[in-house]
Structures are given as structure tokens and as C-alpha cells.
Amino acid sequence: MAIHGTAKVGEGPVWDPAGDRLHWVDIPAGHVHTSDPATGRTSTIALPTHVGAAVPRREGGFVAATSAGFAAVDAGGAMTVRRAILPDGQRMNDAKCDRHGRLWAGSTTMDFQPGEGALHVLMPDWTTRVLLNGLTLPNGLDWSPDGRTFYLADTMVGEISAFDTEPGDTTIRRRRTLFRIPSERGMPDGLSVDATGCLWVAMWGGDRVIRLSPDGDLLGEVPMPVHQPSSCAFGGPRLDVLYVTSARDGLDLPAGDPAGSVFAIDRPGAVGLPSTPFAG
């Protein structure tokens, strides 16, 4: 079932249990969407910037990963850039909060220059630091259920990496390749970890979402009716619905094609983990 269908590049889905809503973005449009699956209605905040992700804040509104860096967005849509850390020609991409309310976000150049991307963390006091350099298009970030493994996709490289970490720390170490995807099968984009520790990965250009074990074994695939699935997140009151964003950017499509929609996959065979709002 598609719940919305106008995004050029839909991304960053996050389930908000406070109102049983799904928040997600359209990156180049600068739109932050809030969809109500019960009614099918979607409301939109338009920001004056690219927005890679928008995550609810504990005090209300959103923290947004933008072209400049990190911004606070109030419930009415007013945006204040709090940390302008990126030069011209770069933007933030995917972002997600860990279970301590810290926002981890990847940056990239607008033309995806190899090695020019980085992984950043935004702390609740709005200070930032770079955790990893030398990336191209960092994407699809999440943690194992125990918080001791961090996962990160580098889309253009076609690789998902795993790192050791600690729940109370932002240090990542012992990087290893969890899964490498041949380019003819698409590229790994956004991902979500379920309650058993398996990874669900949207395959940009691959028409599907794949499921990986914590050891990187391919466990299954969910075919999608669109060529560019872009990210996924578990939602619903029982976290047993997989929401999948998609994109229509760069495609020559017939009228009525569902690319750009958000899809709801009921009972995919797994349940997700609760999201955490930004603590700042």
C-alpha cells in the first residue's frame, strides 16, 4: 500500500510513537512530511534547503540534517541553523539518533566525489565531531539491538560496513565489510535493524529490499514495485509494518508510476526497534 506519492527523492523515514505518525523527507525539495497511516493524510513543512533527514526532538519540532549542517525546526516549520559545519557544495544525507538521543549523520558532496564524505555526530548540547572521513555517500546507518555494533552503508561503493562500538560512547572501531553488493544488483541505501538484529536494506536501482543476518548472510528479499527504493523503517503501534521510501529522480516514467511513494509492508516477518528522539 502506498501512503504518499509525490517525492523526487523520498528518504529518512522515522516512526514517531507519540502520535503514531511517520516522518520522512524529500531531499532536494526540502520537504519534511508527516504521514498518518490511519487516514492517509500527509502534512508538509517546506524548508529553504536540501534536507537529508528530520528527526523529532524531545522538546518538540525536529532536528534537521541540511545543506549547511544541523538545524532546529519548530512545529510551525521555522528553521534555525544551529551548526553550520559544511562548506558550499556539500550537504547532509541520512541521519538517525542512537538510543542516547545523539544524532549520527553522513555528509556528501553534491556530485558524490569519492572520499569526500564523512560521518558526523551531533550531541544533545549541539556540539559536533567527525567520526569517520573518506566516505563517498554515507547512508543507511543503524545499531544492533544491544548497541554494540554500528552499521553504515556507503552507497556509491556498494558496501555495508560494521563497526564495534559501545552504547554510551560514540567511538567506532574495527571496521569490517559486512556485505558487498555487485553494482548490477543495485546500491545499498537506507537501512533498518529489526529486533532480532537483522538488517533490512533498501536497494537503490535494485527494485527490492533485502534482509541480512548480523553476520552478513542474505536471508531474503522483498520485491518492490519501484526501481529506486531509498530507505526503510519499522513502524505502526506494534512496530510490525515496514515503511519503504522511494525516489523518482532521474527516471523517465509513465503517468501513474508509483515511484516517489512511501510503501507500507504489513507484517514483513519481523518487528522493529523503537526510535529515539534527539535529546537536544
N, C-alpha and C positions, 0 to 999 in steps of 0.2 A: 504494500500500500504506500503510495506517495502522499506526503502531507504538505508539500510545498514544491513549486517548480519553476522558479524564475532566476536562480543563481547562475552567474557566469562561472564562478569558482566557489562552490559551497565548501565549507571547511569547519573545523573546530567544534564539533558537537559536544555539548556537556549537559547532562541531565541535572535539573535543579529540583530536588525533592520538596523544597519549601512551597512550591506552587504547582508541582507535577507538570513542569514545563521543560521543553528542550530549547536551549540557547545554541545558536550556530551563526556563522558569519558568511558573507560573500566578500572574498578578499579584495578584488580590485574595485568593487562598488563601495567599499567602506561601510557595508551594512551589517548591523548586529540584529539578527532575527530572534524572536521568541515565539515558538510554536506551541500551541495547546493541542495535543493529540486527541483529546476528548471532543473538541469542537472542530478541529481542522483549521482554526484561525491562527494567523501569524501576524504579529506586530513587529515593526521595524524601527530601529534607531539608525539614522544616517550620520556617519562620521566623516570629517573632511580629510580622510587619509585612507591608505590601504590598512586593512585590519586582518592580521593572521589568526587571531583568536580573541575571544572576550569571555572572561571567567567571572562568575558572581563574586562580589566582595562580601565579607562577613557583615560589614556595616551598611550594605545596600549598594546598588549600582553594580558596575563592572570594573575590573582592571582589563585594559586592552593592550595587546601587543601590536604596535603600529609601525608606520614607516620611520618614525623618529626614534621610537623606543617604547617606553611604557607610559600609559595614560590612565587616569581615573575618569570614569564616565558615570554621571549620576543618573538617577531613574528617569529624568526628563531628557536625557541624551546630551547634556552639556559635557564637553570633554576638556580635561586639563592635562597637558603633558607633564608628568612628574619626573621622568628621567629620559632626557633626550640624549641617547648614547650612540646613535647610529649616524654615520655620515650620509651625505646625499648619494643616491644610487644603491642604497641598501634598504631592507625592510625586515621586520619580524615576520616569522611564519608561524608554525604550530606552537602551541603553548599549553601547559597543563600544570595544575597545582599538585604538589605532593601532599602527604597526609598531615604535614605540619603547616599547611597553608602558604608554602613558598611557591612562587610561580617559576617554572622552568620553561625557557623559550629558545627556539632556534632562530638565528638570523641568516639572511642570504642576500646576495646581490640581485638586482632586478633582472640581470641577464644570466644568473646562475654560474658565475665564474668559479671554476674548480678551486677548491681550497680556501675560498674567501668567506665561507660561512662559519658560524660559531654557535656554541651552546652557552646560554646565559642563565643566571638565576636572579630573580627579584625577591628580596627578603621583605618581611612584613613592615620593616621600617623604611622601605623604598630605596635601600641601597642595593647595588648590583655588583656582580662579578662574573667574569668569564670562566666557565668550567672546562671548555674544550674548544680549541681552534682547529683549522684545517679541514672543515667540513664544506660541503657544496650546497645542498638543500636539506638541512636537518628537519626532520619530520617525525611523526608517529612516535611520541615519547610516552612511556608509562613505567610502572613499577610492578614487581612481583607482589603477591598478597602479603608476604612478610616484610616487604620494603627493603630487602637486602640485594635485589638485582634491579638494575635500571636498564631499560631498553630504549634504543634510539635508531630510527631509520634514517639513512642518507639516501634520498630518493634517486638522485641522478646517478649515484654509484651503484644502486641496485642492491644495497646491503642493509641488513638489520644487525646492529651490534648489541652485545650485552656487557654490562659493567658490574663489578661489585660495588656496593655502597652500604651505608648504614642509615636506618630510619631517621635518626636525629642529626644527620650530617649531610652536607652537600658535596663531599668528596667522592669522586668516581675513580675507579682504578681497575686494573686487569681487564682491559678491553679485549674482547674476542668476537669473532664473527659468528652470529647465531644462525643466520640464513642468508644465502646469496641467491638472487633471482635473475635468471637469464633475461636479457632485455626484450627478447621476443615474447615473453610472457607478461610483460608489463613492469611497472616500477612500484616499490613499496611506498605507500603514502601514510596517511594517519592510521593509528592502531589503538587497540584497547585490550587490556588484560582482564580475563574473567576470574571468577572466584576460585577456580582450580589452578590458576597460574598459566593457562594457555593464552596465546596471543591471537587476536583477530586483526587481520591486516587488510586494509583497502588497497586493491591493486590498480593504480592509475594506468590506463591503457590496457588493462587485462580483463575487464568485464566481470570481475568477481571479487569476493572477499575470501581470504584463506585463513585457516586456523592452524597454528603451530603449537607444538608442545614446548614446555620450558627448555627442552634440550634442542629445539630447532627442527624437530621432525614434522613433516607436513601431515596433518591429521585429516584435513578435509577442505572442501571448497564450497562456497555459496555463489552460484551464478547470479549475476546482476543484469538487469535489462538496459544498462548504460555502459558505455565504453570506459568512462573515467570515474569510477568510484574514488572518493578522495579521503574519506575518514569514516570512523565508526565509533559509537559509544553505546553502552548499555543504559537503558532507561526503563520507565514505567514504574509503578508502585512496588513491584517485586523485582525490578531490575532484570526482567526476563525478555525484554524487547531489544533487539539490536537496531539502532538507528544508523543509517548509512547516508552520508552526504555525497554529492556528485557534482560534476562540472560539465559545462558545455563549451568552454573556451577552446578555440582552435578547431572546432568541428564544424563541418558543413552538414547541417541536419535538416530533415524534412519537418514540416509543420506538425506539431503534436508530439515530437520526440520528447521523452521524459528526462533527458539529460539536464542536470541542474536541480533536480528534485532531491528531497530527502525521503528515504525509504524506511519503512518500519517492518522489520522481520520479526514476526511473533514467534516466541518460543524457539530460538535457534539451537537449543540443546545445551544451553549454558546460562548462567546468571552472572551479572557483573558485580563490581565493587562500587561502593558509594563514592561520589565525587566530594571534594573538599573545596570550600570557598577560599579565596585569597584572604589571608589574615590581616592585611594592612588596610 
